[in-house]
């Protein structure tokens, strides 16, 4: 860690339809950060909200010069919104935290303490998940176990995006241009010294979860396909197994035909064989197609996002750093 006497810490907060919690989120963040002997900035990223989120953020920023606001041109997704915040951050360290207050800002001082002691990443680990249904907790555990079993990097169990990263880790992440981003996997992949910070996850203060089952499945798919080729190997296994079963079926049919008076007759067995082979082929084609689709998306070299408006960045004394990243992003 290479910092001056008073380090600058950037706090990146992605927001999507969070009007119900933003005032309390900002109040708690300000209270926590003002107790510390640091300089800080809070960067709110509005990810195409359809409610009054951006209006509230404008008022919050107008009242405090330490607040920055990035308004994206549309909804690009949670992981891209975080990336936008990272690219506009100027801190010696960057904290990622969601706006819903499930990850408590009061844990940030512990993360900063670990950073000051020499750790490059201090990631939050949920010891308890308050207010979540049994189904939600079960699917979350299944998600982490699946990722852990197939990924080619070790991704900590029960660790989300809530974390602090040193500037060199942030710069390493920004050197990774992939579009289908799975940030907790990317942070694990870059390495450096990483330590867990246990905490009790709270229930949402208000509003609805922005990660329903559909989005969780999409995030799991990003994690698996971005950090593992196991699905491709599974496709090969499925194809090989289907071929072996077909050869066995042919051998059995020939045996009955040549050495017994019994025949393998009827359309049922033939139909089942066709359905099995067709299903196996479609599964394999789907897996390969998913990888090819991602290659196609990467080959177009489109920007990850576009910024509609920015507030508060002109006041920062660290503006040249932020402008450099902003120009690259836009």
N, C-alpha and C positions, 0 to 999 in steps of 0.2 A: 504494500500500500504506500503510495507516494502522494501525500497531501500536505497542505500548508498548516498553519496554526489553527485556523478555523475552517474545517472542511465544508464543502457544499454538498448537500444531499438532495437529490431530486426524488419526488414521490409521484409516480405515474398512476393515474386513476382512470381506467376506461369506463365509460358511461353509456348505457343504452336504456332509455326510458326510465331514468332514476329520479324523477322529480320529487317523489315522495320521501327520499332519504338524503338528498344532496346537502341541504342546510345542516343537518345533524352530522353528516360525514365530514363536511368542511370544518365544523365546530370542533369535533373530536380530533381531527388531524392537526388543526392549528394549536389546540391545547397541548397535545403531546409534543409536537415539534418545538413549540416555544419554551418548553421546559429544558431543552437540551442546548448544550454549548456548541451549536452548529449554525451555519447559514443554510437555508433551505428554500426550495421552490416546490410548489404543487402543480403538476401538469394534469389537467382534466382533458380527456379525449372524448369528445361527443361523437359516437359512432352511428351517426344518422338517426338520432332519436326522433320519434314522431310526437312526443309529448312536449312539455314545457322545460325540458332539461336544458336546452341551450339558452333560453331566456334567464333561467336561474343562474347558470354559469356566468353569463354576462354581468349580472348583478354582483355575484360573489367576486369576480375579478375586478370590477370597478371599485370595490371596497377594500381591496388588498393587493398591493403591487407584487406580493410574493406568489400570487396565483397566476398561472398561465392557462389558456384555453385553446385547444385545437378542435376545430369543427371539420369533420370529414365530409366529403361531398355526398356520401350515402353510407348505408350500413355495409361495412366490409368484413365484419366479424370480430370477435373478441381478441383473437390472437394478433390480427393485423392492427387493431386499435392499440394494443400494447406496444407493438413494434413502432407505430407512429410516435408514441410517447417516448420510447427509448431513443429514437432518432432525433428528437427535439430536446432531449435532456442535456443538461450541462454539468451535472453533479459529478463529484469524485466517487460517489456511490449512488445507485438508483434503487429505490424501493418500489415494488409492484404490489398494488392492493386494489381489490374491487371496491365499488362504491356502496355495496349493499350492507356493509358493516358486519358480515359474517366473519370476516377476518379482522380481529380487533386492532385498531391503530396502537393500542397500548402495548403491543408486542414489539413495535418498531424500535424502542430504545434498547431492548435486548439484542435485536439484530445488529444495531449500530455498535453496541458493545463488542459483539463477536468480531465485527469488521475492524474495529480499532485494535483488537487483540491480534489481528493478522489474518483473519479468514477472508477469503475472496467472495464466497457465497454463503449467506445464512438463510436457509429455506425453512418455511414453516411446516411443521408436521402436526396434523390434527390428532389429538388424543381422544377427543370426544366431539360428536357432531350433534349439537342440540337442535331440536325442532325439525329434524328430517325423519321421514317415514322409514319403516323397516325396509320397504322395497328400494328406496333411494340409497340407504346405507348398503344393502346387499349388492345392488348394481355397481355402486362405487367400489366396493371390495373386489367384485368380479372384474371390473375394469382394470384396477391396479395389478391384480394377479395375472390377468391376460397380458398386459403390457410387459410385466416383469418376465413372463415366461418366453415371450417371442422377441423382445427388443434386443438389439446387439449392444446396448448400453444399459447400465444399471440405473433405473429410475426409482427413487425412494418411494416406498409405500406411504399413502396418505399425505403426499406432498403435492399441493396445487401450485398455482402461479404466485402465491404470496411469498415474497422473498426479497432479500437485499443482495445486490450484485455490485462488486467493485467495477470501476470504470473500465479496466482492462477486460473484464468478462463481458461487459456491455459492448465494447468495441468488437470483441470476438463474435458475439451474436450478430452484430450488424454486418459482419463480413459474410454471413450465411444468407444468400439471397432467395432461398426456396419460398415458393408461394404457399404450399400447404404446410403451415407452420404449427409445430407442436413444441412450444417454448420450454416446457419443463424437460422434455427430452433433449432439446438443443443445449440447454444449460448443462445437463449431465454430460453431454457429448464433449463439450469444450474442456471439461476437466477443471483444473485449479483446485484450491483448497476449499472444500464445501463442508458445512456443519449443519445439523438439524437444530431447529428451535421449536420445542414442543409448545402447543397452545390448545386451548379449548375453543372450538369453533362455535360461534353463536348462531342463533336463528336469524333470519332476515328481519330487519327492523320494519320494513314495509315493502309492498309490491310483490311481484312474482319472480320465481327463479328464471334466469336467462339461459339456463342449461337444462331444458327438458330432456326426455329420453332421446328424442331425435338428434338433438345437438350433441348429447353425450356419445351417441353411437358414431356421429360424424367425427368427433374429437378422437374417439378410440381408433377409428379407421385411419385418421391422419397419423396417430402415434404408431400404429402397427406398420403401415405402408411406408412411412418415412424412416423407420429405424429397423426394419426387418425385411428380409427376402423369404421368410418362412412360408408365406402364402404361395409364392411361386414354387417352392419345394413341395408344398402340400398338393398343388395342382399336378405336379409330376407323380407324386405317390398315388393320387386318385386315378390318373391315367394308367399307371402301371398296374394297379390293383384291378381296374376294370379289364385290362388286357389279360391278366392272369385268370380272372374268373371266366372270361370268354373262352380261353384255351381249355380250361377245365371242362366247361360246358360242351365244347366240341369233342373232347376226348371221351366224355361220358356218353354222348350221343353215338359216336362211332362204336364204342364198346358194345352198347345195347344192340346196335344194328348188325354188327359182325359176329358176335359171340352168343347172342341170345335170340329168343323169339319175340322179345319185347321191343317196341319202338317208342321213341320219345315223340309223342303225338300231341296235337292240339295247338290252338292259337294262343292259349294263355301264357305258356312259357316263352313263346316267341315275342309276344307283346311286352312281357316283363323285361326280357333281355333288351329289347329296343328302348324301352323307357329308361332302363338303368344306364345303358350306354349313352343315350341322348342327354340324360341329366348330368352324368359325369363330364361329358364334353362341354355342356353349357356352363357348369361350375368353373371348369378350367379356363374357358374363354372369358368368363366374367372376371376372374382374378387377373388374368393377363391384361384384359381390357382396362381394369382400374389402374394398373401401373402405366400402361400406354397413355391413358388419359392424362395422368399427371405429367408424363414426359411432354405431351402436347401442350399442356398449360405452361410448363416451364419454357418451352421453345419459343413462345410468343413474346417473351421478355416484356410483358406489360408491367407498369409500376404497381406496387402493392396497393396503393391508395392515392387519392387526391385530396388536397386540403381546400376546403371552401373558405375558411376564415381562421385567423389566429389573433389572439388577444394576449397582451401582457409581455410578449417576448422583447419588445423594444426597450422595456425598462431594465432588463437584466444586464448586469455588468459582464456576464458571461455570454453575451449575445453572439459574438463571432463563432463560437463553437456550435451553438444552436442553429445559426444561419447556414453553416457549412452542411450540417446534416439535413436541414430543411430543403436546401437546394437539391441535394441528391435524391431526397424522397419524392419531391414534386416534379 
